[in-house]
Amino acid sequence: PATSPAERLTAMGAFLGKFTDACGITTPTADVVLVGCGCPKRGMGWYHLTQLVSMKCARVTCVVEPWYLGAGKDAPGAAEFMEMKDEYEKKYGIQFFASIADMPAATGPTCALIAGRTADNPKFFDECVAKGVKFIYLEKPGAPSVGELETMKEKAAAQGAEIFLGYNKNVTDYVTKARAFEASTPGATTTFIHNNAYKPEELTECFSRNAEGMLKNMAVHELALLVTFYGVKVDTIASVTAIADDSSLQTLGDFTDFSKVGFTIATTAGKTITVKADRCGGSCSYAVVTVDGEEKFRSMTPDDELKAKVDAQQAADPAMMPYFFLQSDDYLTLKSRVLEYAAGGAPPEGIATIDIAIETLKVSEHLTPLLKAELSK
């Protein structure tokens, strides 16, 4: 029986494949290049790969891993990566490369899923487009700065390529439910709370690995919600108020960042929205809708059913990052919509475009110094 997440996903893919074949159904596919795999059970790219190999709309052709196939060949996690590489080469026929320059050019509809460090994304993007890739899926926030995202947008337009961002909160169920309740309730306002399950002793490594900072990393998902659904832009922000009790600004190693942050934005249209994010808050996220300070509705992920499932998965595989289990369905939804579009289907509904990414990063760059200054007083 399949026991690991990758094995379960593969078994599911095999079952669906037999079902569609038996019914005479053929699924259009797009070639997929994964850039930035990372360490098994820790890297976001690796988790994407475990899902991609089970998806009928994807044919994974290449994995590009510059670190473990280059300067990091003896680094922690390298042995686990090489073991996985051997398995996936034999099982799926996937080719592994140390650089995008080494991989073959695209010969058909191809999507590059870029999941490396944010600072490397613009370079990886340029190299993928130069190889003829026409669909780019970037892990958030896409690039370190607004200027770099704008340059990427211009280059994509010139080459006939399209860019999408992996903002999974845009399609997640608990956000959809909270937004629907808020829209039907006069005077309502929503607070979005996002937690991760880092331990305090892991924050130094977390700050280093996510050097772009909290508001361009973890909390950027909530900022994308504000941009997409609430009309928040730099020029529509009337005020920003930090919530000191829900914020902690720390210097760990060479980096100063928020281990947790809370703030309320009021817009020029009279709307207020609150965001709270905590690196060490646990494995749950939720949305609370209030009217005049009184809670009227709450939606949460995981709900009781999903929590029981995630708890069992985490107990069976404690080395896995908990949010992989928690957000697994959202990741599948995002990739499926983009890859079905790349294979010739309809435009991907609800997926953040490069324009949303640019506005989101503008808001992040606007908020970060304001909040740091207010919380340093």
Secondary structure as UniProt FT lines:
FT   HELIX           5..22
FT   TURN            23..24
FT   STRAND          30..35
FT   TURN            40..42
FT   HELIX           44..52
FT   TURN            53..54
FT   TURN            56..57
FT   STRAND          58..64
FT   TURN            66..74
FT   TURN            76..77
FT   HELIX           78..92
FT   STRAND          95..97
FT   HELIX           100..102
FT   STRAND          110..114
FT   HELIX           118..120
FT   HELIX           121..130
FT   TURN            131..132
FT   STRAND          135..138
FT   TURN            140..141
FT   HELIX           146..159
FT   STRAND          162..165
FT   HELIX           168..170
FT   HELIX           173..183
FT   TURN            186..187
FT   STRAND          188..195
FT   HELIX           200..202
FT   HELIX           203..209
FT   TURN            210..212
FT   HELIX           214..216
FT   TURN            217..219
FT   HELIX           220..230
FT   HELIX           234..236
FT   STRAND          237..242
FT   HELIX           244..246
FT   STRAND          248..252
FT   TURN            253..254
FT   STRAND          255..267
FT   TURN            268..269
FT   STRAND          272..278
FT   STRAND          285..291
FT   TURN            292..293
FT   STRAND          294..301
FT   HELIX           304..316
FT   TURN            318..319
FT   HELIX           322..326
FT   HELIX           328..342
FT   TURN            343..344
FT   TURN            349..350
FT   STRAND          352..353
FT   HELIX           354..375
//
